[in-house]
Amino acid sequence: MAGLRQRRRGHDPGRITVDVAVMLADGGEAIADLAVRRNEAGPFGSVASDPTAWRLLSLSQVLSLATPPGALEMISAGR
């Protein structure tokens, strides 16, 4: 009998953040828009599921991670 496979610890929060950032940069407006990237068989590899992205965003709210002043303006200026 083969040994049991060890389950990965979980998703890398940085990778999930990249998934959400790329989705937003591509014109996405909701977490469900991650499905567009998930359905692309491209260079990005696996993309976080909607529930996984929600958990990360909920965690950031719980930890009260505030947006740095001027960050949204800098993002808007880059468009």
ABEGO torsion letter per residue (X at the ends): XBBBBBBBAEBBAAAAAAAAAAAAAAGBABAAAAAAAAABBBAAEBBBBAAAAAAAAAAAAAAGBBBBBGAAAAAAAAX
